[in-house]
């Protein structure tokens, strides 16, 4: 008889991070309390990992000065991304990827935006077991049910979510949000380092999506019909051993 599977213990840090993915200081404080370890955060446009306070400072998207005219292209500071591994005591580990647009950036239109967590899927000892995602208006109102969807479950190691970005009442419906994915080390396999990174691509003003793919080595790749203005941001890969 095959023995029943043993469930991984509940992880309070994962549960808190999925509800508060951009409270980097709070997540790190809980990780230190529960596991005695600090989290390394990887921020777009920054080389190397940073601590929680630095990630919070660097990723806080500012508003433009009054009277500033937005360019027709997606401005380079329209949004930023942060990715990080959450600590674990078992055979499972969760990677969290987050994005945040400036609160005064409200250009959302077809075609869809896309985001992906790209795992370094070089080991046969690991399996991806779940993916979660949420999107919000700037005031924290959740918009996932009508906005965000799982486009690719990531059997190749890179789950992809799509986001039907739009403007409602002068608010961008994907102002900020997260996607996370959990991987599990198979029984009989030794602990080993495992890498991941996160990418988000925003586009505006026309065109259509022809194809979307993602991988750790190839990044997030999107081809379009037409010529929408696009901006993709990613963070440096980070690793965890479990």
Secondary structure, DSSP 8 states (H G I E B T S, - for coil): -----------HHHHHHHHSTT-HHHHHHHHHHHHS----EEETT-SS-B-HHHHHHHH------TT----SS--TTSEEEEEEEE--SSSEEEEEEEEEE-TT-----SS-EEEEEEE----TTEEEEEEEEEEE-TTS-B-HHHHEEEEE--TTS--EEEE---EETTEETTSEEEEEEEEEE-TT----EEEEEEEEEEEESS-EEEEEEEETTTEEEEEEES--EEEEEE---EEEE-
